[in-house]
């Protein structure tokens, strides 16, 4: 899924706020994917809370920054 998102970010017309998460996942490569998978397994299989400093939090923060930047640029 990370590679598919990276392909779309590269070859399709889109906006920074829609591509930022795909770009971060692609840049992080297998080490980030493994961390993310472990986080998702813990959250969805054991019901553990999503960690505040986890991969999902990083991706969400990057998305929110991109949205704020687009809003401040009038996009």
C-alpha positions as CSV (number, residue, x, y, z in Angstrom):
1,X,0.0,0.0,0.0
2,X,2.9,2.4,0.8
3,X,4.4,1.8,-2.7
4,X,1.0,2.3,-4.3
5,X,0.6,5.6,-2.5
6,X,4.1,6.7,-3.5
7,X,3.3,5.9,-7.1
8,X,0.1,8.0,-7.0
9,X,1.9,10.9,-5.3
10,X,4.5,10.8,-8.0
11,X,2.4,10.3,-11.2
12,X,-1.0,11.8,-10.4
13,X,-2.1,15.4,-10.1
14,X,-2.9,15.9,-6.5
15,X,-2.3,18.3,-3.6
16,X,0.4,18.3,-0.9
17,X,-2.1,17.5,1.9
18,X,-3.2,14.4,0.0
19,X,0.3,13.2,-0.8
20,X,2.2,14.0,2.4
21,X,1.4,10.7,4.2
22,X,2.3,8.6,1.1
23,X,5.6,10.4,0.8
24,X,6.5,10.0,4.4
25,X,5.6,6.2,4.3
26,X,7.7,5.8,1.1
27,X,10.6,7.7,2.6
28,X,10.5,5.7,5.8
29,X,10.8,2.5,4.0
30,X,10.6,-1.0,5.6
31,X,11.7,0.2,9.1
32,X,8.8,2.7,9.3
33,X,6.3,0.1,7.7
34,X,7.3,-2.4,10.4
35,X,6.8,0.1,13.2
36,X,3.4,1.1,11.7
37,X,2.3,-2.5,11.3
38,X,3.2,-3.3,14.9
39,X,1.3,-0.2,16.0
40,X,-1.8,-1.2,14.0
41,X,-1.7,-4.8,15.3
42,X,-1.5,-3.5,18.9
43,X,-4.4,-1.1,18.3
44,X,-6.7,-3.3,16.4
45,X,-6.0,-6.8,17.7
46,X,-5.4,-6.1,21.4
47,X,-7.4,-2.9,21.8
48,X,-4.3,-0.9,23.0
49,X,-4.6,2.8,22.7
50,X,-2.9,4.5,19.7
51,X,0.4,5.8,21.0
52,X,0.8,9.6,21.1
53,X,4.3,9.3,19.6
54,X,3.5,6.5,17.0
55,X,3.6,6.5,13.3
56,X,-0.1,7.3,13.0
57,X,0.5,10.4,15.1
58,X,3.4,11.4,12.8
59,X,1.4,10.9,9.7
60,X,-1.6,12.8,11.2
61,X,0.7,15.7,12.2
62,X,2.2,16.0,8.8
63,X,-1.3,16.0,7.2
64,X,-2.5,18.7,9.5
65,X,0.6,20.8,8.8
66,X,0.0,20.4,5.0
67,X,-3.7,21.4,5.4
68,X,-2.7,24.5,7.5
69,X,-0.1,25.5,4.9
70,X,-2.7,25.1,2.1
71,X,-5.2,27.2,4.1
72,X,-2.7,29.9,4.8
73,X,-1.8,30.0,1.1
74,X,-5.5,30.4,0.2
75,X,-5.6,27.0,-1.6
